[in-house]
Amino acid sequence: MGKSVAVSLERVAKIYANTKGRSDVVAVADSTFTIEPGELVTLLGPSGCGKTTTLRMIAGFELPTKGSIKIGDSDVTSLPPNKRNTATVFQSYGLFPHMNVGDNVAYGLRLRKVGAAEIERRVAAALEMVGLSDLADRSPGRLSGGQQQRVALARSLIVEPEVLLLDEPLSNLDALLREQMRVEIKRIQRRLGNTTVYVTHDRVEAMSLSDRVIVMRNGFIAQIGTPSEVYENPVSKFVAGFVGKVAFFPVSVDSIDSGVALCKLGEKRVSAKVSPGSAVAAGGQAVVMARPESLRLGEAGAGLVDGTVSTNIYLGSSVESWIETPYGEILAQIDDPSNRKVWPEGSRVSVSVSEHLARALADD
């Protein structure tokens, strides 16, 4: 397959001019980042945050308003898609209904005038890679959604792109198929070593697939980091809430010492680490972020805040316990429920925070 190369964006912006006298629309604002050779990086964020526009600029389907894009050592900022060694897998699979699976996969090679014997060899290898060797003669209409997605992936990989771009490729699949295809895409990407950019609004996809995650909001990059970095040390309340389930407790910050904020929640005191890059200041207001696995339940009055268990959801290896509190409904995760107490619905409980897992964040 194609060699791995870096992808670099330098102060890239995409602004759509409004011709009806209204304000211009800033789809992407001043994005700078580098994706290393062979790395799988996910652009993660809500609808309208600029992630797909960023992908389309890398592919060449959109040209940036300003800034530059490099693939390897080549400046591709103004090049059309066919002049960039990239391949894109879209949300809609775009398979040709009048061609069988093998011909769909071979399409890009035929456009490149590759010889028939080489096409046959590479189609067979690509279909084997995605587990569809026995379906080469089948029409796309007789395939399941997951099989169609595999064909689209094989069709993109067979042209040996330096950069593989995936735009929400699993959004049309049901939950089980999405989970299976996440594993398949990661396995194939690791095997081939393609530099890969993956767009999704699904945090589970982002966290399970990525070497690094770029979290976007309103056209801006909110944070770049490994899945564990953005989950454990988010730089803002937005990032914390977007990448995982979380409870927020509004606090006042008394002091910060060695990266630990000493805070007050009403009359209770709580300590929390300050994430690097978070704009938390002594004497100001903040929120303490606590993931479900960092919360403990106990007798009312013994913890940071009291509440009432509203719902328990049994998940086998854990129980999700939802508690109504003065700070809203929060979720506590009780692992190994057969050996730990699960408070019945309607119980008055206290909620305590494992302070080494809590983080103090600016309230944005």
Secondary structure, 3 states (H helix, E strand, C coil): CCCCCCEEEEEEEEEECCCCCCCCEEEEEEEEEEECCCCEEEEECCCCCCHHHHHHHHHCCCCCCEEEEEECCEECCCCCHHHCCEEEECCCCCCCCCCCHHHHHHHHHHHCCCCHHHHHHHHHHHHHHCCCHHHCCCCHHHCCHHHHHHHHHHHHHCCCCCEEEEECCCCCCCHHHHHHHHHHHHHHHHHHCCEEEEEECCHHHHHHHCCEEEEEECCEEEEEECHHHHHHCCCCHHHHHHHCCCEEEEEEEEEEECCEEEEEECCEEEEEEECCCCCCCCCCEEEEEECHHHEEEEECCCCCEEEEEEEEEECCCEEEEEEEECCEEEEEEEECCCCCCCCCCCCEEEEEECCCCCEEECCC
